[in-house]
Amino acid sequence: MPIRTNRGRAAVYRRLWGWPMRSPRHLVATALVVGALVLTIGLIVPRVTGSDQPAPGAAANLGASSTTTGPGTPGASSGQGGVPGTQTTTAPTTSLPTKQSPAQTPTSAAPAPKALEIATLWANAWVNHPEGVTTEQWLNALKPYTTEEQLAVMSTVDPRNIKATEVTGPATPKVSYTISVEVTLPTNGGILDITVISTPQGWRVARYEQAAA
């Protein structure tokens, strides 16, 4: 009985090993089955044995080449001494040219008659400082023809120090624009150089200079 059994097993083995060689189709089918078994064993065995963890060197290389890390990841760096586990991104700065508005050039124009009139009225009030007049009284006479800023400047002037007492000629335009007119007026104490500007309240004296006679 053992001899027959061994012969039977040998016959079965010969049939199994000889089956792939019977035709090309059998050979291909056998190769596919063997390949599937090898792949399945390669996937299952590492999980069962716990050998699917990456090597320490591979983990270190992965951490060094990573550019984005999650919160609290040890050893993560922003590349500029940042806090571990965070990434600092610095946007490139771009220098943009500053747009400069072109300077406004005054528009030349014929002198406004009202500007010449205001300059003349202002000059007559300026030379009007009889004996005993106070600075306040003198300024009140100039106020209707003077800007608030210029009036504040003139509050330090003592009218008793003004030598001119009379306007001796008409206002003569020197430079004229649409919004300002510079004129000269002669007095018995020298020539006045007056700048009159256009304001919401009308033409007003914004500056003056006195030349010696």
Protein Blocks (a to p, Z undefined) as FASTA:
>chain_A
ZZmmmmmmmmmmmmmmmmmmmpmklmmmmmmmmmmmmmmmmmmmmmmnopabccfklmmm
mmmmpcbdcehiahiaehlopaehiacddddddddddddddddddddddddfklmmmmmm
mmmmmmmccehiafklmmmmmmmmccfklmmmmmmpcfklpmbfbdfbdcddfbdcfkbc
cdddddfkbccdddddddfkbccdfbdcdddZZ
